[in-house]
Amino acid sequence: MTTTATERPLPIVTEENARYWRSARAHRLELPFCMLCERAFYPPQHRCPTCLSDRVEWRPVSGRGRVFTWIVMHQVYDPWFKDKVPYVVAAVELEEGPRLITNLVNCPHDRIRLNMPVRVVYEDVNDELALVYFEPEEQP
C-alpha cells in the first residue's frame, strides 16, 4: 500500500495481481487456478503454491464464501482511517477455497458470526480501481 497523511491507502498494482484488480474494476471476482491440481489460489502468483506448476489460468469465481475469522479495528493505523473506526477486517474463505483478507461491510459488528455466509461487493475508488469487500448474504 502507498499513502501520505491525507491520501487513502490503496493497493499497489503489480504484474502478478493486475488481472485481479482489472476484474474487480469490472465488478467481477477472478482468481488464478492451477491447471494441474485444479485449485484456486490467492494471492496471485505465477506458480501454484500447492504443486508449484506454472500452468496457471485466471477464472471467474462465485464471489460467495464464509467468514473464517475477523477483528474489529479501533486503532487508527493510518490518518485516513480516523473517521472510519471501528471497521471490520475479515478473512473470508471463498467457496472455491482461497481465503481473502478484506473488509466486512454492511453488518453491525455484534451480528458477525463464524462461518457467516457472505458475498462480494465492490467500492469504486476511481476510474481505475475498485476495492473488493464482502457483506452478509442475508442482511442482519
Beta strands, then each sheet from edge to edge (+ up, - down):
strand 1: 30-34
strand 2: 56-60
strand 3: 64-73
strand 4: 87-94
strand 5: 99-104
strand 6: 117-124
strand 7: 130-136
sheet 1: 1+ 2-
sheet 2: 3+ 4- 5+ 7+ 6- 3+
end
